[in-house]
Amino acid sequence: MSTENVKPAKEKIDPVVIRVAIVLVVGALAPLFDSTMVNVAIHTIASDMKAAISTIQWVTTGYILAMGLVIPISGWATKRFGCKRSYILSLVLFLIGSVFSMLSWNIGSLIVFRVVQGVGAGLMMPVMQTELVQVSGGRNLGQTMSIVSVPALLGPILGPVLGGIIVSSFGWRAIFWVNIPICIVTIPLSVWGLPTDKFLEKKASLDVFGLLLLSPAFALLIYAITQIATHGGLNSSAVYNPLIIGIVLMALYIVYALNAKLEPALDVRLFKSVNFSISNILLTLQGIITNGALLMIPLYYQDVRGISALSAGLWMLPQGIGMLLTRGWAGKAADRNGSRNIVLISLVAVTIGTLPFAFAGTDTNYILLATALLIRGTGLGGLFIAIMTSALTGLQKEQIPHASIATRIFNTIGGAFGSAILATVAQQQMAGHADSDLHAIAHAFNISFWWAIGFTIVAVIPTLFLTMHIKTITESSQHEIENKS
């Protein structure tokens, strides 16, 4: 792949790209709000359906595993059926899962319909990313990513707030009703607004053997990671058995993909690019940094400060505002100068914004913490956009579906690991202390936030290996795009 390091001239985003990005953003709101709202409602669902904790966890675990199994199939789906059809199918599946989750008659039926939702979400997110990059032709990726990242930025922040309001006012079934109008609106929007796919590979072969290795490997890794907090570490068979099997399957897949005669489900040769490999390492760390603290900060507000889940969600809003403040700047700067400096600046902001929580006690000023979250949010917004821009620039069109799968896998693993490891650290620190010992509980949270800061500092090392300037897309890709326009 012949590329050259240049700084691209400033150019406006194509209106077609903006239209496509808006359609994709509207649809992505459904799964990204849904997952966070369900977490808020879990306790209420368990009480209403009289389900044990060991059973109710499958409402979220089943959803995550379904996503993990489907994500590797998305690359083949986009080549065989096209991004437009695959995206509409994902919306239809998510709509069906949402309707029947709302109407579920027992815990078993709810878990089944949540799996249907997970299949839709697992297909939707990588297809959305592939469609956006292909329509943009690899140009102005930072700016286009700043548009399409809005749901990823707002979902975890506004989701718990909306979930708290909806559950307290209308009951847990109403959280699934929210998805229905979003999907109903987005399906016709997608028919109208997404470009018709051309040159589909009618005979695109599904790498069945590769998927039988890769999909279970990813699902088992995610499941094992989610069990870490439940079982207090790695020393439980519920954790290390699926973890070992997942790692073995992943290793077998790598060997198979490197020797496969047909196109594999995920082309691992992409990782020969240092920049792509570093970007995926950073996406894993970004998932840890974001999701870990995103779990622990609301818990700190509730367990140490004694406020309600809704109030905790409202105190999280400054982080969401911070994310929105930097997304436009980060996208333009990454397009102009590359991602390295943007990632470094963002990591500094995240560290500064997390530090007050590493010292927070039982009476730390709320305004100080809100200001810290605003700063942290500015860092998180720039971090995600810059890393994604770095991961996808310079790739040929046929590589984009594979890159979308890889980035989704690494970011998801990082997010799951971040939540699990920080929760486990806090639990171990709280062991032996009474629930009424708020100072001990506050100290346990402090230690978990120090871990979050540690991961943030570690992320500086791979960042230094990112390329400074953006690479242009290949001439062949450019020629193909111009012929289609």
C-alpha positions in Angstrom: 0.0 0.0 0.0 1.7 3.2 -1.2 1.1 6.2 1.0 3.0 9.4 1.7 3.0 11.6 4.7 1.5 14.9 4.0 -0.6 17.5 5.7 -3.9 17.7 3.9 -5.3 21.0 2.8 -8.3 22.3 4.6 -11.5 21.2 3.0 -15.1 21.2 4.0 -17.0 18.1 4.7 -19.1 16.9 1.8 -22.9 17.6 2.6 -23.6 13.9 1.6 -21.2 12.8 4.4 -22.9 15.1 6.9 -26.3 13.7 5.9 -25.1 10.1 6.2 -23.5 10.8 9.6 -26.6 12.4 11.0 -28.7 9.3 9.9 -26.2 7.0 11.5 -26.0 9.1 14.7 -29.8 9.0 15.2 -29.9 5.2 14.9 -26.9 4.7 17.2 -28.7 6.6 20.0 -30.9 3.5 20.6 -28.4 0.9 21.6 -26.1 3.4 23.4 -28.8 4.9 25.5 -30.5 1.5 26.0 -27.4 -0.3 27.5 -26.9 2.4 30.2 -30.6 2.7 31.0 -30.9 -1.0 31.5 -28.1 -0.9 34.0 -30.0 1.6 36.1 -33.2 -0.5 35.9 -31.6 -3.9 36.8 -32.5 -3.7 40.5 -36.1 -2.8 39.7 -36.4 -5.6 37.1 -35.1 -8.1 39.6 -37.6 -7.1 42.3 -40.5 -7.0 39.8 -39.8 -10.4 38.3 -38.5 -11.9 41.6 -35.3 -13.0 39.9 -32.1 -13.9 41.7 -28.9 -11.9 41.0 -27.4 -14.9 39.3 -30.3 -14.9 36.8 -30.8 -11.2 36.4 -27.2 -10.6 35.4 -28.0 -12.4 32.1 -30.2 -9.5 31.1 -26.9 -7.6 30.5 -24.5 -10.5 30.0 -26.7 -12.1 27.3 -26.8 -8.7 25.5 -23.0 -8.3 25.6 -22.4 -11.9 24.5 -24.7 -11.5 21.5 -22.9 -8.4 20.5 -19.6 -10.3 20.8 -20.8 -13.1 18.6 -22.2 -10.8 15.9 -19.5 -8.1 15.5 -17.1 -10.4 13.6 -19.9 -11.2 11.0 -20.4 -7.5 10.2 -17.5 -7.3 7.8 -19.0 -10.1 5.6 -22.5 -8.6 5.8 -21.3 -5.3 4.5 -19.6 -6.9 1.5 -22.4 -9.3 0.7 -25.5 -7.1 1.4 -24.0 -3.6 1.6 -23.8 -1.2 4.5 -27.3 0.3 3.8 -29.1 -3.0 4.0 -27.0 -4.3 6.9 -27.7 -1.1 8.9 -31.4 -1.2 8.2 -31.5 -4.9 9.3 -29.7 -4.0 12.5 -32.3 -1.4 13.2 -35.1 -3.8 12.6 -33.6 -6.4 14.9 -33.1 -3.9 17.6 -36.7 -2.6 17.2 -38.1 -6.2 17.5 -35.9 -6.9 20.5 -37.0 -3.6 22.2 -40.7 -4.2 21.6 -40.7 -7.7 23.0 -38.4 -6.8 25.9 -41.0 -4.2 26.9 -43.7 -6.9 26.6 -41.7 -9.7 28.2 -43.7 -11.9 30.5 -40.9 -13.5 32.6 -37.2 -13.2 33.1 -36.4 -15.9 30.6 -38.3 -14.1 27.8 -36.6 -10.8 28.7 -33.2 -12.4 28.4 -34.0 -13.9 25.0 -35.2 -10.6 23.6 -32.2 -8.8 25.1 -30.1 -11.2 23.1 -32.0 -10.1 19.9 -31.2 -6.5 20.8 -27.6 -7.5 21.3 -27.5 -9.0 17.8 -28.9 -5.8 16.3 -26.4 -3.6 18.3 -23.5 -5.9 17.4 -24.2 -5.5 13.7 -25.1 -1.8 13.9 -22.0 -0.3 15.4 -19.2 -1.6 13.1 -21.5 -1.2 10.0 -22.0 2.4 11.0 -18.3 3.0 11.2 -17.6 1.2 7.9 -20.3 3.2 6.1 -19.0 6.5 7.3 -15.4 5.9 6.3 -16.4 4.6 2.9 -18.8 7.5 2.1 -16.2 10.1 3.3 -13.6 8.4 1.1 -11.0 8.6 3.9 -11.0 12.4 3.9 -11.7 14.6 7.0 -12.0 11.5 9.1 -11.4 13.5 12.3 -14.3 15.8 11.6 -16.6 13.1 10.5 -15.7 11.0 13.5 -16.5 14.0 15.7 -20.1 13.9 14.3 -20.7 10.2 14.5 -19.1 9.9 18.0 -21.9 12.0 19.6 -23.9 8.9 20.7 -20.8 7.3 22.1 -20.1 10.4 24.1 -23.6 11.2 25.3 -24.9 7.7 25.9 -23.0 6.8 29.0 -23.6 10.3 30.5 -27.2 11.0 29.7 -28.3 7.3 29.7 -28.2 6.9 33.5 -30.0 10.2 34.0 -32.8 9.4 31.6 -33.0 5.8 32.9 -33.4 7.1 36.5 -36.2 9.5 35.5 -38.0 6.9 33.4 -37.8 4.0 35.9 -38.9 6.2 38.8 -41.7 7.8 36.8 -43.0 5.1 34.5 -41.5 1.8 35.5 -38.7 -0.3 34.0 -40.6 -1.4 30.9 -40.7 2.2 29.7 -36.9 2.3 29.1 -37.4 -0.1 26.1 -40.2 2.1 24.8 -37.6 4.9 24.2 -35.9 2.8 21.5 -39.1 2.3 19.5 -39.6 5.8 18.1 -35.8 6.1 17.5 -35.8 3.0 15.3 -39.1 3.8 13.6 -37.8 7.2 12.6 -34.3 6.0 11.6 -35.4 3.1 9.4 -37.1 5.4 6.7 -34.3 7.9 7.2 -31.8 5.2 6.3 -33.8 4.2 3.2 -33.7 7.8 2.1 -30.4 9.1 3.5 -27.9 6.3 3.1 -26.4 5.9 -0.4 -27.3 2.8 -2.4 -24.5 0.2 -2.2 -22.8 -0.5 -5.5 -20.5 -3.3 -6.7 -21.6 -5.7 -4.0 -19.7 -9.0 -3.8 -22.6 -11.3 -4.6 -20.4 -14.3 -4.0 -18.7 -12.9 -0.9 -17.9 -16.1 1.1 -18.6 -16.3 4.8 -15.6 -17.5 6.7 -17.5 -20.0 8.7 -14.5 -21.8 10.2 -12.9 -18.4 11.1 -16.1 -17.2 12.7 -16.4 -20.5 14.7 -13.1 -19.5 16.3 -13.3 -15.7 16.4 -16.8 -15.0 17.6 -16.7 -17.5 20.6 -13.2 -16.2 21.4 -14.4 -12.6 21.7 -17.6 -13.5 23.5 -15.8 -15.7 26.0 -13.2 -13.0 26.7 -15.9 -10.4 27.3 -17.8 -12.9 29.5 -14.7 -13.7 31.6 -13.9 -10.0 32.1 -17.4 -9.2 33.2 -17.2 -12.0 35.8 -14.0 -10.6 37.4 -15.8 -8.1 39.6 -18.6 -10.6 40.5 -16.0 -13.2 41.7 -13.5 -10.7 43.1 -10.6 -11.4 40.8 -9.1 -14.1 38.5 -9.0 -16.9 41.0 -12.4 -18.4 40.1 -13.2 -21.0 37.5 -16.1 -18.8 36.3 -13.4 -16.3 35.2 -10.3 -18.3 34.2 -12.0 -21.1 32.4 -13.7 -18.9 29.8 -10.6 -16.6 29.8 -8.2 -19.4 28.9 -10.6 -20.9 26.3 -11.1 -17.5 24.8 -7.3 -16.8 24.5 -6.7 -20.3 23.0 -9.5 -19.7 20.4 -8.1 -16.3 19.6 -4.6 -17.7 19.1 -5.9 -20.5 16.9 -7.8 -17.9 14.9 -4.7 -15.8 14.3 -2.8 -18.9 13.0 -5.7 -19.8 10.8 -6.2 -16.3 9.4 -2.5 -16.0 8.5 -2.7 -19.2 6.4 -6.3 -19.0 5.1 -6.7 -19.1 1.3 -10.1 -17.4 1.4 -10.6 -13.9 2.9 -10.8 -14.4 6.7 -13.5 -12.8 8.9 -10.9 -10.5 10.3 -7.7 -9.8 8.4 -5.0 -9.9 11.1 -2.4 -8.6 8.6 -3.7 -5.1 9.3 -1.7 -5.3 12.5 1.5 -5.3 10.5 0.9 -1.5 10.4 2.5 -0.1 13.6 0.1 2.8 13.6 -3.0 0.5 13.4 -1.6 -1.7 16.1 -0.8 1.2 18.4 -4.2 2.7 17.8 -6.0 -0.5 18.9 -3.8 -0.7 22.0 -4.9 2.8 22.8 -8.5 2.0 22.1 -8.3 -0.8 24.7 -6.8 1.7 27.2 -9.3 4.3 26.3 -12.1 1.8 27.1 -10.5 1.1 30.4 -10.0 4.8 31.2 -13.5 5.8 30.2 -15.7 2.9 31.4 -13.9 2.1 34.6 -14.3 5.6 36.1 -17.8 5.9 34.5 -18.9 3.0 36.7 -17.0 4.2 39.9 -17.8 7.9 39.9 -21.6 7.5 40.2 -21.1 4.8 42.8 -18.8 7.2 44.8 -21.6 9.8 44.8 -24.2 7.2 46.0 -22.2 5.0 48.4 -20.0 7.7 50.0 -22.0 10.9 49.6 -25.4 9.2 50.0 -27.2 10.8 47.1 -29.8 9.1 44.8 -28.9 7.5 41.5 -30.7 10.3 39.6 -28.7 13.0 41.5 -25.5 11.1 40.8 -26.4 11.0 37.1 -27.0 14.8 37.2 -23.6 15.4 38.8 -22.1 13.4 35.9 -23.4 15.9 33.3 -20.3 18.1 33.4 -18.3 15.3 32.0 -20.7 15.0 29.0 -20.5 18.7 28.5 -16.7 18.5 28.5 -16.8 15.8 25.9 -19.0 17.9 23.6 -16.7 20.9 24.0 -13.6 19.3 22.5 -15.0 16.9 19.9 -15.0 19.5 17.0 -11.6 20.8 17.8 -10.1 17.3 18.2 -11.5 16.2 14.9 -10.1 19.2 13.0 -6.8 19.1 14.7 -6.4 15.3 14.0 -7.2 15.9 10.3 -4.6 18.7 10.1 -1.7 17.5 12.2 -2.3 13.8 13.1 -3.4 12.3 16.3 -0.3 12.0 18.5 -0.4 15.5 20.1 -4.2 15.4 20.5 -4.0 12.1 22.4 -1.2 13.4 24.6 -3.1 16.6 25.5 -6.2 14.6 26.1 -4.5 12.1 28.4 -3.1 15.1 30.5 -6.7 16.5 30.8 -8.1 13.1 31.8 -5.4 12.8 34.5 -6.0 16.2 35.9 -9.8 15.6 35.9 -9.4 12.3 37.7 -7.0 13.4 40.4 -9.6 15.1 42.7 -11.5 11.8 42.9 -8.3 10.0 44.0 -8.3 12.3 47.1 -12.1 12.8 47.5 -13.5 12.1 50.9 -16.9 12.2 52.6 -17.3 16.0 52.3 -15.3 17.0 49.2 -16.8 20.1 47.5 -19.3 19.1 44.8 -18.4 22.1 42.6 -14.7 21.1 42.7 -15.7 17.6 41.6 -18.0 18.9 38.9 -15.1 21.1 37.6 -12.8 18.1 37.6 -15.4 16.1 35.6 -15.7 19.0 33.1 -11.9 18.8 32.5 -11.9 15.0 32.4 -14.7 15.2 29.8 -12.7 17.5 27.5 -9.9 14.9 27.6 -12.2 11.9 26.9 -13.8 13.6 24.0 -10.5 14.4 22.3 -9.1 11.0 23.2 -11.7 8.8 21.5 -11.9 10.9 18.3 -8.2 11.2 17.8 -7.5 7.5 18.3 -10.3 6.5 16.0 -9.0 8.9 13.3 -5.5 7.4 13.7 -6.8 3.9 13.4 -8.8 4.4 10.2 -6.7 6.8 8.1 -4.6 5.5 5.2 -6.6 2.3 4.8 -7.9 1.0 1.6 -11.6 0.6 1.0 -11.6 -3.2 1.3 -9.7 -3.0 4.7 -12.3 -0.7 6.3 -14.8 -3.5 7.4 -11.9 -5.5 9.0 -10.6 -2.3 10.7 -14.1 -1.6 12.0 -14.4 -5.1 13.5 -10.9 -4.9 15.1 -11.4 -1.4 16.7 -14.8 -2.5 18.0 -13.3 -5.7 19.6 -10.4 -3.9 21.3 -12.5 -1.0 22.6 -15.2 -3.3 23.9 -12.6 -5.5 25.7 -11.1 -2.4 27.2 -14.4 -1.1 28.4 -15.4 -4.4 30.0 -12.0 -4.8 31.7 -12.0 -1.2 33.0 -15.3 -1.6 34.8 -14.3 -5.0 36.1 -10.8 -4.2 37.4 -11.8 -0.9 39.1 -14.8 -2.5 40.8 -12.7 -5.4 41.9 -10.0 -3.1 43.4 -12.7 -1.2 45.3 -14.3 -4.3 46.6 -11.0 -5.7 47.9 -10.3 -2.5 49.6 -13.7 -2.5 51.3 -13.3 -6.1 52.6 -13.4 -6.2 56.4 -15.0 -2.7 56.8 -18.5 -2.1 57.8 -20.9 -0.5 55.3 -21.3 2.4 57.7 -17.5 3.2 57.7 -17.7 5.9 55.0 -14.1 7.0 55.4 -12.9 3.4 54.6 -15.3 3.2 51.6 -14.1 6.6 50.4 -10.5 5.3 50.6 -11.5 2.2 48.6 -12.8 4.5 45.9 -9.6 6.6 46.0 -7.5 3.5 45.3 -9.7 2.6 42.3 -9.3 6.1 40.9 -5.5 5.9 41.3 -5.7 2.7 39.2 -7.6 4.7 36.5 -4.9 7.4 36.6 -2.2 4.7 36.3 -3.9 3.3 33.1 -4.0 6.9 31.8 -0.3 7.4 32.4 0.5 4.0 30.8 -1.4 5.1 27.7 1.3 7.8 27.1 3.8 5.2 26.1 2.1 3.8 23.0 0.9 7.3 22.1 4.5 8.3 21.5 4.7 5.8 18.6 1.7 7.2 16.7 2.6 8.8 13.4 2.6 12.6 13.5 0.9 13.3 10.2 -2.1 11.9 8.5 -1.5 9.6 5.5 -3.5 10.2 2.3 -5.7 7.4 1.0 -4.2 5.4 -1.8 -4.5 6.7 -5.3 -6.5 3.6 -6.4 -9.0 4.3 -3.6 -9.2 8.0 -4.5 -9.8 7.1 -8.2 -12.5 4.7 -7.2 -14.2 7.3 -5.0 -14.1 9.9 -7.7 -15.6 7.6 -10.3 -18.6 6.9 -7.9 -19.2 10.6 -7.1 
